[in-house]
Amino acid sequence: MQEGDHVAKADGFVAIRDINPKADTHLLVLPVRHVPSFREIGEFPPDEAKRMLDFIAETAREAGLDDYRVVVNVGEAAGQTVFHLHWHILGGRLRGLPN
C-alpha cells in the first residue's frame, strides 16, 4: 500500500493524499482489507460496497470538491501499479492519468 498523508478514515476504509499527484487534489481511497483489484469487487458484500462508495463521495465532499473524477485502474495494461484496490479522486487541473 502506498504511504501518504491520511485525510479520512472510516470503518474499513482510509483516504490518503497521493504521493505523486496527477491533479490539484489527488486522493486515494483504499479498503483496509487486501483486495488485489476491482476485478475482485464481488468479495465485498453489498452493504460494504455501498459504504465504500459513500466513503469515496464523502471524502471528495470533505476535500471541498464539487466537480471531480473517480478513477480505478484494473490490471497492469490499464496502468495499475499498486495491486491493492484503490480509487483515485481527482479534482482541479489534471496533469496526466494516475497509476
C-alpha positions in Angstrom: 0.0 0.0 0.0 1.3 3.5 -0.8 2.2 5.7 2.0 0.7 9.2 2.1 -0.9 11.8 4.3 -4.1 10.3 5.8 -7.1 12.6 5.2 -10.0 10.5 6.2 -10.8 7.2 7.9 -14.0 5.1 8.2 -14.7 1.6 9.4 -12.7 -0.5 6.9 -11.5 2.3 4.6 -8.9 5.0 4.5 -8.2 8.0 2.3 -4.7 9.4 1.7 -3.0 12.0 -0.4 -1.3 10.5 -3.5 2.5 10.8 -3.2 2.7 11.5 -7.0 -0.4 13.7 -7.6 -1.8 13.9 -11.1 -4.3 16.8 -10.2 -4.5 19.7 -7.9 -6.4 17.4 -5.5 -5.4 13.7 -5.8 -6.6 11.4 -3.1 -6.6 7.6 -2.9 -9.3 5.6 -1.2 -8.4 2.1 -0.1 -10.2 -0.7 1.7 -8.2 -1.7 4.8 -8.5 -5.4 3.9 -6.5 -6.6 0.9 -8.3 -7.0 -2.4 -5.9 -7.0 -5.4 -8.1 -5.1 -7.8 -11.6 -4.0 -8.9 -11.9 -7.5 -10.5 -12.5 -8.9 -7.1 -15.1 -6.3 -6.1 -17.5 -9.2 -5.6 -15.6 -10.1 -2.4 -17.4 -7.1 -0.8 -20.9 -7.8 0.5 -23.4 -5.3 -1.0 -23.6 -3.2 2.3 -19.8 -2.9 2.5 -19.5 -2.0 -1.2 -22.1 0.8 -0.6 -20.3 2.0 2.4 -17.1 2.2 0.3 -18.8 4.2 -2.4 -20.4 6.5 0.2 -16.9 7.0 1.8 -15.5 8.0 -1.6 -18.2 10.6 -2.1 -17.9 11.9 1.4 -14.1 12.1 1.1 -14.5 14.2 -2.1 -17.0 16.5 -0.3 -14.7 16.9 2.7 -11.9 17.8 0.3 -14.1 20.7 -1.0 -14.6 19.1 -4.4 -17.8 19.7 -6.3 -16.6 18.5 -9.6 -14.1 15.6 -9.7 -13.2 12.3 -11.3 -13.2 8.9 -9.7 -10.8 6.5 -11.4 -9.9 2.8 -10.9 -7.1 1.2 -12.9 -7.7 -2.5 -13.3 -4.7 -4.6 -14.3 -1.2 -3.8 -15.4 -2.0 -2.9 -19.0 -4.5 -0.3 -17.7 -1.9 1.3 -15.6 -2.4 -0.4 -12.2 0.9 -0.4 -10.4 -0.3 -1.0 -6.8 -2.1 -4.3 -6.6 -4.4 -3.4 -3.7 -7.8 -2.0 -4.8 -7.8 1.8 -4.7 -9.9 4.6 -6.1 -8.4 7.9 -7.3 -10.3 11.1 -6.5 -9.0 13.8 -8.9 -10.1 17.4 -8.6 -8.9 20.6 -10.3 -6.4 20.6 -13.1 -5.5 17.2 -14.3 -1.8 16.5 -15.1 -2.0 13.1 -16.7 -3.7 9.9 -15.7 -2.9 8.2 -12.4 -1.4 4.8 -11.9 
